[in-house]
Every structure is written in structure tokens, then in C-alpha cells.
Amino acid sequence: MTKKVSDNSRRQFLGGVAATAGVAAASSFVPTKFAIAGKAPVKVGILLPYSGTYAMLGNSITNAMKMRLEQAGGMLGGRPIKYIGVDSEMSVPKAAPNTKKLIDKEKVDFLVGPVHSGIAAAMAKIVGKRKTPIMIVPNAGSNAVTGPLCAPNIFRCSFSNWQPAFPGGKLMADEGHKTAITISWKYGAGIQMMAAGTESFEANGGKVIKDIQVPFPKVEFQAFLSDIAALKPDAVFAFFSGGGAVKFVKDYAAAGLKENIPLYGPGFLTEGVSAAQGAAAEGIKTTLHYSADLDNAANQKFRTDYTKAYGKGPNVFSVQGFDTASLMLQAAAAVQGDMGATGDVITAMENAVFLDSPRGQWKMSKAHNPIQNIYLRQVQGGKQKLLGIAAEALEDPAKGCKLA
Ligand code: BEZ
């Protein structure tokens, strides 16, 4: 009968092996398989988009995550790192096979991904039924991932779709708007963000008169913009991101709507793309868990380091990648690289502290989602300008999560 080794005794055992391996190497014995295993890399599987409308998001996350790990010496818990990257192609049908390949064939310790909410739900359905690997979501906001699909080995370093959108609805009402149209891509992220914005807009006296859903990832907006012009709402609340956000904001201005019907939305609408949107983005107010001009030392260092490394400034997606790396570093250090000690890895991740986060300090909720400030920003001179805090230490309601 095999004896179950507790996480702690397992670590003592591996620690002993590592010490023995050091002696063996010093006295030029042939290293044992344990000594070799002691140096085996921690495998980090990455399932992110590197093509299509969200390619910028995938690259921003990956760059910052690797930068943070390099800054920590390129090791996790004293072991080197092996990255196994897969382009998600934003394909929901490919999500399950890609996930299974990374788990069963590549045997990854950490699974980092995705950007897209539909892919996140598909991945969580697989990962949550197993003890390993540890999944860290560096973007996708699917409410379900830290709601009904939450699991001990699933963590998120970004946001739930509810979080940045809910304060945005109240903002529109506070600015005196009585009617609004919501417009987004028709899939989990857009649907959930528009629902959250609608909920708070209507709770504060507004009325959403139409919800427009555009097939993902289509960017032909003309017919929808004509509808908006005809219905004349006081405001429009929109979710688009990456290449699609560039096109939507430019088309909105070109259709002559910008001056008469102010555009709002979760900050993805202008994040990382305001330079490409140019004058069309000027003045747009959004709510998000980051603003480029946040006045904290960690943000200043992060922006300087990232710009030096990649020749362009970071964005919220890079912040999420950076914090994903911080979480992996803390987890692996807590178990001295023994990623098999799953219970202790999870405990370390639940108690992780993000002192060096560019978004400001935050902590994990019981459902494994960030409890964080949501900032009010406005595009001014092509840059995000922080106007204030729209919601302080906002925690997702995590409806349906049984972890608490
Ligand atoms: C999502 O699919 O969850 C998502 C994609 C881009 C930006 C924000 C959320």
C-alpha cells in the first residue's frame, strides 16, 4: 500500500534529497534521479491569444509575466522555468483540447490563461475537476470562473466581468443621464459587463432602452451606430477591447455621435489602445482596476522597467501578467519548488500579498478573485488620467461559489 505523504513531510523529504544531492555533486558521485528532479523545471503552460483582435492583450500579459519572473532570477522556488505557450486563437472549440494537451501531455504545474471569457469557462470545467495543475487567469473576466465554477486550484489575477462594469453604470447615472444603450460583443464578457452596468444604472434611476449585441469578433458597426443615432439615448455604455475597441471608438466618432451622446464603458474600451484611437478617444470616461498614472512607487518602477524592456508602455493587461508572476513566485517559494505539495501551494496563493502591484495593493477573495479598487479614468491628451476611485476594495459577489 502506498502511504500518502502530507505536504509538509513531503517537503522535508525533498529538502533532504536536495541536501543529499548537493553532497553527491560535491564529491563527484553520479547524481541520483532525485538530484536531477531537484533541478527539473517548473512547467508553466500559457494559453493566450497571439493572433486576432486580442493579440495585443496576450502579448502584454506574456511580456510582463516573463519580465517579473526574470527580475526574480528566472526561477520558481529555486527551480528553472520551462514555458509551454499555445496560441488560443480565441477559439472556444479549441479550448478543451488545448487545455487537456497542456495538462496531460505537457504536465504543466501552472496553467496561465486565458483572455477570453468563453475559453476561461471551458478551461475551468476541466481544471476544477482535477487536483492539479494550478490555473491562474491573467485576464478573462467570466463571472462563472470565480462563481459556480470556482475551485481550490483556480485563481484569478485580473477581475470578474462584474467588477469594472458595475461602477460604470452608476457613473452614467451620477452624471445626469436618464437613458442609455448598451453595446458589446455577444459572448460572456460583453453580456456580463453590460448586465452589471445596466443593474447599477437602473438602480440609480436610469433606464437602458436597448441592448445591442454584435457577433464576436466582428467589427462592422455601421448598422448599430445608425440605430443609436435614431434612438437618441442620453449615453452609450460599451464593451470592446483590443483591435475591436480601436475600430468601435473611431467609428463612433466618425458617425458624429461622440459630441452628442457620450460614450462610457469598462476601461477596456480605451485601455492600451487610446493612442491608436487618437482624437476619437479624447474625453471618454471609463472605470477599471488600473490607471497608468497611479501614483505609487511600484507602478512607476513597473512602467519604467517595462518600457525599457519592450520599447513601449504597459497597460492593465501587463499589470495582470505581472501580478500572475508575483503569485507564482510566492506559491513556489512557500513550498521551496515542491509543486506536488498542492495543499500548501493553494494556501500560499490564498494568503498571497501583492505589495508590488502596479494597480495598488490587493488581496484574494475567498472565491480566489482580486478584491481591488476600481478607478475612474478619462482619456486626456491620448493618455489615461486618473479622476478618482469609483469603488474602493470592490469584491465580486461570487454568486454560486462554494469555497467560502
Ligand atoms: C473577456 O473575454 O473576459 C475579456 C476580454 C478582453 C477584455 C476583457 C475581458
Residues whose N, C-alpha, C, O or C-beta is under 5 A from the ligand:
A	BS01	BEZ	V115 H116 S117 N139 A140 G141 S142 A189 S241 F268
